């Protein structure tokens, strides 16, 4: 009986995570780049910490909720270190991951920089059977079952003062959870991310940045996110995003101080599931330890 319900849980996980392609989904991915690409680590050139919370498909029971915290900093002329902590909850399942990142940067001509990153991750995937609504309780269907698995990732990131391109695979290894029998196996496959953006200086007080991120994983359609943001007077960010055949988003952010930035996004689902929820909400807070000599260089960079 327990194995039967394990199978049901796995099916639920697959259904709920299909649109996210098994990994966490963000509307404000352009501010959370280190989560996908270890090569981004330290590219802000200061100590940078970020906290993000996302609640998806509000009003739908068991809908995904994501909490993410990351911190990164240069540790020399060429090297940088970062740490990322992720908590993903979907129905009775939860995945908690801790990732350590390292990047090495090579200085190119003018302001061009090439960064190569590697990461190591420990994931703890668990199922809480007490959250299942079982009509006929089973004595074996109790408690929490969990499994820890390691993973590694790589990433390449190149940028100048007004553009960036990145390619990464944050989890290279395929992981099987609860694989004591074939019927209860849940697999997490490698995801490939290609991202890029460009900042146009329209005038001294207005910048425009289109950006995109393409996600690919075996057995699922390619996911394409595109966004367009305006930065007004280096303070207020307003924009919109579109997740191909999935959702449209409104984005807003405000630079409270040179080192403190807050942002909010609202998603409206364009698929049939949009009829059964009130959209998705996402908020982030980023703090950076910036000296006055650094503030003029980093704030206008806009990524």
N, C-alpha and C positions, 0 to 999 in steps of 0.2 A: 504494500500500500504506500509506503514511504517513497519508493522509487517511482510509483505512478505519479505522485504529487510533485516529485522532483522534475519529472518530464513536463508537467503542466506549468511549473514555475519557469522552466527554461523556455517553453513556448511563449509565455507572457513576456519574458525578457526580450526575446527576438522580435516580437510584435512591437513592443514599446520603443525599442532601440533602432528599429529599421530606418527611420528617417535620420537618426543621428549617426548611422553606420557604426554602431557599437562604441564609438568614442564620444566624449563630451562635445556638445554643440554650443557655440557662442555666436551671438549677433555682433558683439563688439570684439571680434577676433583680432582686429588690427591693433588693439591695445593689450592683447593677451598672447603675443606671438611666441614667447618662450615655451608656452605649454605645448605648442606644435613643433617648434623648431629649436633645438638646443644651440644652433649656430647663432641665434639672436642674443644669447646670453651675454650681458655686459655691453651691448651695443648702445645703451643709453649713456654710457660713459660715467655714470654716477651710481651710488647705492640707490636702488629702486625697489620698492615693495608695493605689491598690489593685492587687493582682496576683491573677489567677485562672487556675487550670488545670483543664481538664475532659477526661476521657477517656471516650468514649461507646462502648457496646456492647463491653465488654471481652471478649476472646477471639475476636472476629470480625476476621479479617484485613482490613486497610485501613480499619478503623473510624475515625470522626471524632475528632480531637484538637484542642483549642482552648486557646490561651494568650492572655491579655488583660492589658494593663497600662494604667492610666489615672491621670492626675493632674489636679487641678482646684483652683482657688483664686479667691476674690474679688480684684479689683484696684482696687476703689473702692466707693463706697456702692451703686452700682447695677449695675456691670459685673463679669463674671467670665470667666475663660479656662480652657480645659481641653485636654488632649491625650490621645488614646486610640490605642494600638497593638494590633493584632489579628493573630494568626497562626492560620489554620484549615487543617488538613491532613486530606484524605480520600483514601485510597489513593494513587495517583500524582500527585494534584493538591494544590496549596497556594495559599492566598490570603493575602497579607499586606497589611494596610490601615493607613494612618496618617491619623488624623482630628484636625483642629483645631476646637475648639468656642468659641463666644462666646455669652453670654447677658446680657440686660438685664432687671433686676428693678424692678418698680413696687410700692411699698409701699401696701397697701390699709388698710382700717379695722382696728382692733385689731392682730392678729398676722398678717393675711392678706397673702400675697405672690404677685404674678403675674410669671412669668418667661417671656421670649420668647428662643428660641435659634436660632442658625444654625450650620452645620458645613460644612467642606470636607474631602473625603476623596480620597486617592490609593490605589487598589487595584492590587496586582500579582498577577495570576492566572497560575499556571504549571503545566506538566505535565512530569513527569520520566519519560521513556520507559524509562529503565534499570530502573525499578521494575515494569515490565510483565513478566509471565511469558510470553514469546513462544516458541511451539514451533518456528517456522521464522524465525530472526532475519532482519531486514531492515536493510541498511546505512543506510537513511534514518531508521530508528526508533531514534535515539540522542540523547543529550543532553537538555537542558531547553529547552522552548519557553515563553516568557512574554509577557504583554501587560499594559501599564499603562493604567489608565483613571481619570479624575477623576469625582467625584460631589459633590453638595451635599445638605444636609438641613435640615429645620426642625423646631422643636418648641415646644410650649406646656406650661408646668408651673405649677400653682397649688397652694399648700399653706399650712396653718396649723400650729400646734404639734402637732395630733393627727390630721391627715388630709392627703391629697394626691390630685390628679388630673392626668393628663398625656395629651397627644395629640401624636403625632410621626410624621414620615416621614424616617428617617435617610438614605435614599438616594432622591432624587427622580428621578434619571435612569435609564432602562433601558440596560443595557450588554450589548453583544454581544461575545463572545470567539471568536477564531479564525473570523472570518466571511469568510474568503477564498472559501469556497464555502458554499452553503446547507446542505450535508450536515454541516458541521463547526461550525455556530453553536451556542453555548451562551449563553443569555440570563439575565441577572439582573434581576428586576423589582422595582418599588418595593413596600416593605412599610409598612403602616400599623399603628401601635401605639396602643392605648388602655389606660391603666393607672390604678389607683387603690387606695387603702388607707386604713384607719381604725384608730386606736389607742384601745382602751378601757382606762381605768385601773380595774382590778378592785379593787385595794386598794393601799396604799403600796408593796407589794413585788412586785406582779404586774401585768403589762400584757399585753393580748391584741390581736394585730393580724391581721385578715383582709386579704388583698390579692388582686388579680387583674390579669392582663395578657391582652389580646385582640390577636391578630395576624391581619392580613388581607392577602392578596396575590391578584392576579388569576390565575385558573386553578387555585387550590388551596383546600381547605376552610378555613374559619375555625378558627384554633387558640386554645384557651382554657386558660390556666394559672390555677389558684386555689391559694392557700396560706393557712395559719393558723399563727401563731407566738406563743409565750408568752415574755415576757421576765421572768426571775425575778431580783429584787433588782438590777436594772440590770447584771447580769453574765452570766447563762446564758440562752441562747436555745434553745428546743426547739420543733419544729413539724413539719408535714407539708405536702406539696403534691401536686396532681393535675393532670396534663396530659391534657386531655380525649381519651379513646380512645387514649391513647399510653403513659402511665407514671404511677406513683405514686412519691413521694420522701419520704425522711426527712431532716430538716434539723436541724443543731445548730451553735451558735456560742458563743464565749466572749469576753468583754471582759477581756483580760489586764490592760490598764491603761486609763486614760482615753483614751489615743490609739491603742491597739493592739487590734485585733479579729481573730479567726480564725474560720473557719466551714467546715463540711463538709456535703456532701449525697450521698446514695446514691439512684439511680433504679432501679426495677424496671419493665421493659417489660411492658405488658399486651397488646401485639400479638403476632403470630406470631413476630416476630423475637426476642422474648424467649426462645424455645426454643433459640436458637443463640448466646447470649451470657450473660455473668455480670453484667449490669447496667452502670450508669455511675457514675463517681465525679467529684466536683467539690470543689475546695478553694480558699479565698480567704484573703488576708491584707490587711487594711486598716490603714494608718497615718495618723494625723491629728495635726497640730501644734496642740495645744489648750492654751490658757492656763487657769489655774485659774478665772478668771472666766467662761470659755466652757464648761467641762466640765459644769456642772450644767444648762446649757441644751440642749446637743447630745445627750448620751448618752441621756436619757430620751425624745428625740424618736422614736427607734426606726425611722427610715427616712432 
